[in-house]
Amino acid sequence: MRILVVLALTAALVWAGFRLFNQGPQPVHGSGDQGARSAVGEPDVPSGGPSGAPRLETPVEPPVRETDPQPTDVGSSNPFERVDSPAGTDQRAAVELGGDLAHGRFDDVLAKLSNSELALPSARVQVLRCLVEALAGRTDTANAQAAVLFDQGLLGSRDVELLQAALGQGRLPAPGAHVDPLDLGAELAVAVRVAEFDSVRGRLVEAAAVLTRVFRTEMDAPWATEPSDLDAWVALLRDVHRRYRWDPRVDWPHVEVAVQPGDGLTTIRQRVIAQNPGLALSTGLIARANRLGDGGVIHAGQVLRVPTEPVTVFVDVSKNWLLYSIGPDVVEAWPVGTGADGKETLLGEFIVGKKQSNPTWWPRNKEPVPFGHPDNPLGTRWLGWRVPGSDTDTSFGFHGTWLPETIGQAASEGCVRMRNEDVEVLYEILPQDSRFLVRR
């Protein structure tokens, strides 16, 4: 009997969508973390990259660009354009609730939906409750509520699309024209749910595209994003790319290189760069893409697949998050620490400069501080920043930290600090001369 009820309610949703859709659209070297910044002001960053760089004509993109390649059923423009909340809604409460919804705190959302500060119409509260039940996996409850809402004429076409996607019965709908924080949180939560369904079903290209949109959109969201807020997203992202971008058996843009006797990863890298002048490539990226493990051992006759799309990084200093991308796909994401008030992180477009393992810190007008000394704040890795066209690095860089509790905070002397285990991964897979954008 339950199966018949669920089928009937599902049919009601589909019929609602059909009826509504047919009504038409609805209305180290360098000074490190404490080094001098006077030598480098706000850089006048050229629009182009280093001479001869392949496929780097397009600058590093900030989140949510209309040109981002996406499957047609995901949508190609910004799906979460921010506008003011409806009149009478408390903006602070709406933003907080939107963040809770986006980050999967569904029980908190249900408890807060009746908050008088939100001043939400009763019909909207009911629709949001139904969507939250669907997102939380309580399918029977969501279907029952949806049937009642449909009978009362309270489900709009957008509501039907989101509910179907949340229940695994449809794709992520085309982007809405205007949304408030609650709409933004709802669409992000649904997008994550769709990515989960895609991952389970082996639709890895689609899952990667949806997650890219999710992470980039989060960077523009009006709420604060704490390091732990995105734990589930990051875990899903890494699981998808363990089977996609980091799996040499899956199709992604690459060149194949046959290992010759006496070859190591360094000679492989040099050979590929010689054939593709200007390609930014690291041995760590080759090893990760081919699942070679920490030792990076290769043998004659082995065929390696070397990524050919540009690697880029995006840092949002207001969110304190770093996104690492290969081609159009966000592949890794880490929380970071950035400059404190009065010691702000330098903004602009840069390329990766000198990289150093177990870095020495060179404070201004002081003696260098070796790695391992308690006064050296740089952690286990350093990646310098260079303004395109310059021959020398700035005093800024990505580096580790011995104070992991400061990650997610504006607490550094200006550099972007990361947990040591995170910066060690970035050090391996972010090639020198790769481009990156630092934005507030």
C-alpha positions, 0 to 999 in steps of 0.5 A, a space after each residue: 500500500 505504501 508503494 502505491 501511495 508513494 507512486 501516486 504522490 510522485 505522479 502528482 509532483 510530475 503532473 504539477 510540473 507538467 501543468 506549471 511548466 506549460 503555463 509559461 515561465 514564472 515571474 623561502 625565500 622572501 620575507 614570508 608571513 611577516 615580511 615587508 610589503 612596501 616593495 609590492 603595492 597593489 599590482 597592476 596585473 597584465 591581462 595576459 599571462 606569461 609569453 607562450 603559455 598554452 591555453 592561458 589566454 583567459 585569466 583565472 576566473 572568479 566564482 560563477 562565470 557565465 562561460 564555465 562549461 556546464 552540462 545543459 541541464 545544470 544551467 550556464 549562468 549564475 543560478 544564485 544571483 543575490 537580491 534583497 530579501 522580501 520586505 519585512 524579512 529580517 536580513 540577518 536571520 534570513 542569511 543565517 537560515 540560508 547558511 544553515 540550509 546550504 550547509 545541511 543543518 536541516 534540523 536547525 532549519 526546521 526549528 527556525 522556520 517559525 522564527 517571527 524575525 523571518 516574517 515568512 508567509 505561511 505558504 512559504 514556510 510549508 514549502 520550505 519544510 517540505 523541501 527540507 524533508 526531501 533533502 534530509 532523505 525523509 522521502 515519505 514525509 516529503 511526498 505526503 507534504 508535497 501532495 497536500 501542497 499541490 492540492 492547495 495550489 501552493 507549489 510553484 513550478 520552481 518548487 516542483 523542480 527543486 523537490 524532484 531534484 532533491 528526491 532524485 527524480 530530476 536534474 538540477 533545474 535551470 538557474 532562477 532569475 532572482 533569489 534571496 538568502 533562503 532561495 540561495 541556501 535551498 538551491 545550494 542544498 539541492 545542488 549538493 543532493 544532485 551531486 550525491 545522486 550523480 556520484 552514486 550513479 557514476 555520473 562523474 562529469 556531471 557531479 564534478 560540474 555541479 560541485 564546481 558550481 556549488 563551491 564557486 557559488 558558496 564563495 559569493 554567498 552572504 553568510 560566513 563560511 567556517 572551515 567545518 561548514 564544508 566538510 561534507 562537500 569536500 569529502 564528496 568532492 574528493 570522492 568524485 575526483 578520486 574516480 575522475 580527475 585522479 583516475 588515469 583510466 577515466 577520460 580527461 584532457 591529457 597526453 600519453 607519454 611512454 616511459 623510456 629506460 632511465 626515465 624519472 618523473 623529472 625527465 618526463 616533465 621536461 619532455 612534456 614541457 619541451 613539446 608543449 612550451 609554456 605548460 605549467 606542470 609539476 612532477 607531483 601533478 603527474 604522480 597524482 594523476 597516475 596514482 603513483 603513490 608517494 614514491 612516484 616510481 615508474 618503469 620502462 614501458 609504462 604509459 603515463 597520462 599527463 594533464 594538459 589543462 591549466 591548473 588554477 587557484 582561487 582564494 577568497 580572503 573574506 571566506 578564507 577558502 582556497 579552490 584548486 581547479 584543473 581546467 573547468 573543474 574545482 578538484 580540491 578545496 581547503 580552508 585557509 588563514 589570511 591577513 589580519 586587519 592592518 596586515 591585509 593579504 595582497 589582492 590580484 592575479 599572480 603566478 606561482 613563484 619559487 617553492 621550498 620544502 621545509 622553508 627558512 624564514 627571512 624576516 625583514 632586517 633580521 637574521 634568517 630563521 631556519 626551519 624547525 626553529 620555534 620562531 619560524 612560522 612558515 610550517 612545512 612548505 612555501 609557495 611564493 607569489 609573483 606578479 605576471 611579468 616580474 622576475 622576482 617574487 613578492 614577499 607573499 606566499 602560500 605556506 603551512 602553519 604551526 597554529 592550525 587553530 588560526 585556519 579560517 581566520 584573518 590572523 596572518 601577517 598577510 600571507 595565505 596560511 594552510 594546515 601543514 598537511 594541506 599545503 603539502 598536497 598543494 605544493 605537489 600538485 600546483 606547478 610553478 608558473 600556474 596562475 591564481 587569483 586572490 579576491 575579497 
